[in-house]
Every structure is written in C-alpha cells, then in structure tokens.
Amino acid sequence: METALRAGIAVYNDGHYHAAHDAWEAHWLDLESGTGDEVLLHGLIQFTAAVHHAHGRNWEGAVGLAESARDYLADLPADYRGCNVGAARRFLAALAADPELVERRRPLSLSHEGTILTLSDCSPAEIAVAATVLADEWGYDEGVVERAGEYALTGAERDRTGTPFRALLRDFVAGDAKNRDIAYQRLRQRVDRRDSTIADVEGLFE
C-alpha cells in the first residue's frame, strides 16, 4: 500500500495529474470496498481526476469529481495513512465552488508524513511504480519500463556496461523529452540484454 500511495503522490505533485491515478488503481481494485484504504485511494483517484479536468477547463466534470472525492474522504481522519486528508477536503470544497481557481494558483500539494513528496524523494520501489505509469502516459512501451523496474528491485542493477537500472529509471522520470528518450532507449537495450541472458541460462536446463 505505502509504495503505491507514495508513488502516486509524487507523480501528482510533479504535475502529472492524470497519470497519478494509475499508481493507485491496481492496488485500489484489490481492496475490499468500504475499508479505510479503499476509501482513501478511491478519494485520491477522484481528487486527481478533478484537478485534471479543471486544468482541461472541463468545469462541470471538475465540480462533480471534486464533490464526489470530498464525499469519499469525508469520514477519514485528517491525517489518515499520513496523508493530508483534511487539507484535501478543504481544497476539494474550494474547487467545487470555483473550479477556475487552478488557473490562478497551483492545486493543493499532497503530503505523506508531513513531506510534500516529489519524484526526487522516491525510493527505488516507488520510482519503479512511477516510471511504469509515466511510460504509459507518455506513450512508451510500458512493459519495457516495468521489466526495468523488476530488474532494479531484484538486485540485477548493473549490466555489463556498468549502467544501473535504478539510475536510468530516475533519468527517465526526471528528464525533459530529449533526455527521457535517451534514458528509455538505454533501458530498452539493457532490458533486452538481460532478458536474453536469462533466457540463455534457462535454456541450459531444458
């Protein structure tokens, strides 16, 4: 739960309002309806959707989602799971009353344990989640980035050139479009090489 929660918060705080929900959705779908964690993630998904629609000037959609998200979060403690739920409720009320406020100032930043998380704050596991959802958002092969995350987290961090998967994943999520392309191409090459090496070893025992 915490890895998905923190990854989504960081993606959102870095301005990727649409992509943030994907960090939470898979975990949310596995939770029992009505539990605190399910309600939190459901509310946060709708929170980010409201902000996304407001930025797209879909005022009606933003208002409806802001009201729905506030309803989901209404009964949670103000600091549930270390998140600034109370502040989120207040922001959602303001957004529902005036969706154009996002054109005058940045939307509320989400925090965890008192810290406004960004992608630069994320652990390797959180970066792996964030990179996968951002790959999908940006039109890259999600499977390649997901595999790179798996290799980064299972200890297979360095290929023969000495380039760490973890560093490339960080470059991918943090770079501008040009550097992102370079990081992705290097990730794809190294994932292909690692996949091939693993397939060769497995074939020895068939």
C-alpha positions in Angstrom: 0.0 0.0 0.0 2.6 2.5 1.0 4.7 2.1 -2.1 1.7 2.7 -4.4 0.5 5.5 -2.2 3.8 7.4 -2.1 4.5 6.9 -5.8 1.1 8.3 -6.8 1.5 11.3 -4.5 4.9 12.0 -6.1 3.6 11.7 -9.6 0.8 14.0 -8.8 3.0 16.6 -7.1 5.3 16.7 -10.1 2.3 17.8 -12.1 1.3 14.6 -13.8 -2.3 14.8 -12.6 -3.7 12.2 -15.0 -1.0 9.6 -14.6 -1.1 9.7 -10.8 -4.3 7.6 -10.6 -2.6 4.7 -12.3 -0.2 4.4 -9.5 -3.1 3.8 -7.1 -5.6 2.0 -9.3 -4.3 -1.6 -9.4 -3.9 -1.6 -5.6 -7.2 0.0 -5.1 -9.1 -2.6 -7.2 -7.7 -5.4 -4.9 -9.1 -3.8 -1.7 -12.3 -4.6 0.0 -14.9 -1.9 -0.7 -15.5 0.5 2.2 -12.3 -0.1 4.0 -10.2 2.9 5.0 -7.5 2.2 2.5 -10.0 1.6 -0.3 -11.9 4.8 0.5 -8.6 6.8 0.7 -7.4 5.6 -2.7 -10.8 6.0 -4.3 -11.0 9.5 -3.0 -7.5 10.3 -4.2 -8.2 8.9 -7.6 -11.2 11.2 -7.9 -9.2 14.1 -6.4 -6.6 13.9 -9.1 -9.3 13.4 -11.8 -11.0 16.6 -10.6 -7.7 18.6 -10.8 -7.0 17.1 -14.3 -10.4 18.1 -15.6 -10.1 21.6 -14.1 -6.8 22.0 -15.9 -8.6 21.0 -19.1 -11.3 23.6 -18.4 -13.9 20.9 -18.1 -15.6 22.8 -15.3 -18.6 20.6 -14.9 -16.5 17.5 -14.7 -14.2 19.1 -12.2 -17.0 20.2 -9.9 -18.7 16.8 -10.0 -15.5 14.9 -9.2 -14.4 17.4 -6.5 -17.7 16.8 -4.8 -17.5 13.1 -5.1 -13.9 12.9 -3.9 -14.8 15.1 -0.9 -17.6 12.7 -0.1 -15.3 9.7 -0.2 -12.7 11.4 2.1 -15.3 12.9 4.4 -15.1 10.4 7.3 -11.4 9.6 7.2 -9.1 11.1 9.9 -7.5 14.3 8.8 -4.1 12.5 8.7 -5.2 9.1 7.6 -2.2 7.0 6.4 0.0 10.0 7.0 -1.7 11.9 4.2 -3.0 15.5 4.4 -6.6 14.3 4.0 -8.1 17.3 5.9 -6.4 19.7 3.6 -7.5 17.7 0.6 -11.1 18.0 1.8 -10.8 21.8 2.2 -9.2 22.1 -1.3 -12.0 20.0 -2.8 -14.6 22.2 -1.3 -13.0 25.2 -2.8 -12.5 23.6 -6.1 -16.2 22.5 -6.3 -17.2 26.1 -5.5 -14.8 27.6 -8.0 -13.1 25.2 -10.4 -11.3 28.1 -12.1 -9.1 28.5 -9.1 -6.5 26.2 -10.7 -5.9 28.9 -13.2 -4.9 31.4 -10.5 -2.7 29.1 -8.4 -1.3 25.6 -8.2 -3.6 23.0 -6.8 -3.0 21.6 -3.3 0.1 19.5 -3.0 -0.4 16.1 -1.4 1.9 15.2 1.5 2.9 12.0 3.3 4.1 12.1 6.9 4.5 15.8 6.6 6.6 15.8 3.5 5.4 17.0 0.1 6.8 14.2 -2.0 8.3 14.6 -5.4 9.8 12.0 -7.7 13.3 13.0 -6.5 12.2 11.8 -3.0 11.1 8.4 -4.1 12.7 5.1 -3.2 13.7 2.6 -5.9 10.5 0.7 -5.5 8.4 3.9 -5.7 10.4 5.1 -8.8 9.7 1.7 -10.4 5.9 2.3 -10.0 6.1 5.9 -11.1 8.2 5.1 -14.2 5.7 2.5 -15.3 2.7 4.7 -15.1 4.5 7.6 -16.7 5.7 5.4 -19.5 2.1 4.7 -20.3 1.2 8.4 -20.0 4.0 9.4 -22.3 3.4 6.7 -25.0 6.4 4.5 -24.3 6.3 0.7 -24.0 5.1 0.2 -20.5 6.3 -3.4 -20.5 9.9 -2.4 -21.1 9.9 0.1 -18.2 8.1 -2.4 -15.9 10.7 -5.0 -16.6 13.5 -2.5 -15.9 11.8 -1.8 -12.6 11.7 -5.5 -11.8 15.4 -5.9 -12.6 16.3 -2.8 -10.5 14.4 -4.3 -7.5 15.7 -7.9 -7.7 19.4 -6.9 -7.4 20.1 -7.1 -11.1 21.1 -3.5 -11.1 24.1 -3.5 -13.4 24.6 -4.9 -16.9 28.0 -5.4 -18.5 28.4 -1.7 -19.2 28.0 -0.9 -15.5 24.9 1.3 -16.1 22.5 0.9 -13.2 18.8 0.3 -14.0 17.9 2.4 -11.0 19.8 5.5 -12.3 18.2 5.1 -15.7 14.7 4.9 -14.3 15.3 8.1 -12.3 16.6 9.8 -15.5 13.5 8.6 -17.3 11.0 10.1 -14.9 13.0 13.3 -14.3 14.3 14.2 -17.7 13.0 16.5 -20.4 11.6 14.9 -23.5 15.0 14.5 -25.2 16.8 13.1 -22.1 13.7 10.9 -21.4 14.0 9.4 -24.9 17.7 8.7 -24.3 17.0 7.1 -21.0 14.2 4.9 -22.4 16.4 3.7 -25.3 19.1 2.7 -22.9 16.6 1.0 -20.6 15.2 -1.0 -23.6 18.7 -2.1 -24.7 19.6 -3.3 -21.2 16.2 -5.0 -20.6 16.6 -6.8 -23.9 20.1 -7.8 -23.0 19.1 -9.0 -19.5 16.1 -10.9 -20.9 18.4 -12.6 -23.4 20.9 -13.6 -20.8 18.2 -15.1 -18.6 16.7 -17.0 -21.5 20.1 -18.4 -22.4 20.7 -19.7 -18.8 17.2 -21.2 -18.6 17.8 -23.0 -21.9 20.7 -24.9 -20.4 18.4 -26.9 -18.2 15.8 -27.8 -20.7 
